[in-house]
Amino acid sequence: MPIEIVEVDLAEMHRTALLSRAKSPHVRALYEAMFSLKPGEAKAVIAEPDEDLSQIRNLVTQCAARANIELQIVVDRIAGRVLFTHKPNKPGSSDTMHGTASTSRTPEDQAALIDRRERIREAALALGQQRPQISAQEVVDHLRDTGKQLDLPRPTTAVSAVMRNMREFDRIGRSWFSYRG
């Protein structure tokens, strides 16, 4: 049986991988909206009456981070929506294509990301074994107290993202987790 092998753009491979791993149709639709976003264009996620806008904003932020797309995100509480567009390029930026997904990180960036995740995991597990419920802020404080501070603009968001993916914890509220061992 003959097979056809063709060349594929690496960015397309990255997009396809993200879309195929998306667990819900909402996440898949969000990725598709981000990938189809053109320079100078903005899109919005309209919240259902019972949805929390901060949770939608967090979902948009997480999807953009996984897709390696830098977005400017605005929460419109009056209209009940979360708007997003590509972040404007900074002067002197080497990225000439507005909002293109980067296909890879440098080895140093990847190593730093892995190290940060491991520090968060270790701190969360240590605190989880001490008490049944912990918050992301408590993990950030524990890291700071042990000299392993996170050099991020919003460290509790990073901690929450890591803890949501840990099998040892169940999310019980916004930035609150229950240790299940």
N, C-alpha and C positions, 0 to 999 in steps of 0.2 A: 504494500500500500504506500503510494507516494505521499510525502508530506511537504508542505510549503513553509519555508522559514523566511521571515521578513525582518527588516530592521525596525525597531520600535524606539521612540523617544524615551529616555530615562524618566522624564517628568510624567509621561503618560503611564509608565509602569508604576510609579509611585502613587499616582491618582487611583489607578485601577486597584492596587493593593488596599488602599484606604477604603474605597467604596465597597470592595468585597468583604472587608472585615467589619463594616458597619453593622451593628446588631439590630438597629431599628430603622424603619423607613424615614423617621424624622432626622436621624443623624445622616443617613445617606442623602436626603434632600438638602440638608445643610451643606454637606461637602460639595454637592453638585452646584449649589448656588455660589459657593466660594470659588470654585474652579471656573465658573462661567462669568464671574465678575470682571468687568472691563475697567480700564483706567477711567476715572472721572465718574464712575457709576456707583450707586449705593443700593443696598437691599435691606429689607427689614423682616424680622420674624415677628409675627403678630401673636400675642399671647392669648390663650383661651381665658375665659373669665376666672378660672380657679388656678391658673398657673402663676408661679412666682417669677417676676422679671429677672431677679438676680440669678435664679437657676438657669434661665434661658441664656443670660449673659455668660455664665460660667460654661455652658455647653458650647456656645459660639467660640469662646476663648480657647477651650480645650481642643475643639476641632481645628481651629486655625493653627494652634501650636503643633498638633500632629501633622497637619498638612504643610507645616513650615511656611505659612503665609502670615505676613504681618498686617493685621487689621486695626483700624481705628473703630472702636465700638462705643455706641452711645445708647443709653437707656432712656426711652421716652415714656415716663410714668403716666403722663396725662393721656397719651394715645394708647398705652398698653402695648408697646412694641420695643424691640431691640434692633437698632440700625447698625449696619456695618459697611465699611468701605476699605479699600486698600490704604495703608498708612502712606502719607506723602513721603517721597524720597527726601532724605536729608541732603543739604548741599555738600558736594564732594563725595557722595556715595558712589561706590563702584557698580552698584546694581542699576543697570540702565533700563531694564524692562520693569515697568511698574507692576508690582504685585505678583511676579512669577514665583512659583513654588521652587524653593531651593531643593536640589535632589540629595544633598548630603551635607553633613557637618564635618568640620575638620576633626582629625583624630583627637586633638587636645580638647575641643568642645565636647566630643562624645565621651571622653574619659571623665571630664568634669561632671557631666550630666549623670553618668553611672555612679560616680563617687557621691554626688549629692543625694541620689535616690537611696543608696546604701546607708548613708548617714541618717536619713529620715527614717528608713525601715528599722534600723537598730534602735533609734531613740523611741520610736512608736512602740516597738515590741517591749523595750525596757519599761516604759510607762504603763503599757497595757497589762503587764504581768503584776504591776503594783496595785492597780485599781481597775474595776470593770468598765468604766467609761472615762474617756479622755477627749479633749478637744485638740484641734490642730494648733491652737495658740499655745497650749501646754507643751506640745512637742517642740514648737519654735523656742519657747522659753527654756526647755530642757537642753536643747542644742546650744543656745546662747550660754547657759550656765556651765556647760561642759567644754566650752571653747570651740565648738564646732558650728558656729553661727552661719546661717545661710545669707549669702550676699545677693539677695533678690529684692526687687521692689515690693513684691507681695508674697512673703514667705509662707503665710498661712494657706494661700491658694495652692502653692506647690506641695505643701504637706498634705492638704486634703486630697489632691490629685493622686499622690502616691498611696495614701491610706485607702482610698476607694478601690484601688487595684490589689490590695493585700487580702488574701484569703482569711487572715487571722482577725479581721475586723469587719463589722457590719456598720454601715452608716445609719445613724439613728436621728440625725438632724443636721442642720447646716453647720458644717465643721465639727460635728460631734460624732464619735465612734464608740461602739461597744466591742470590747475584746472578747473573742470567742475561743482563743487559744490555738 
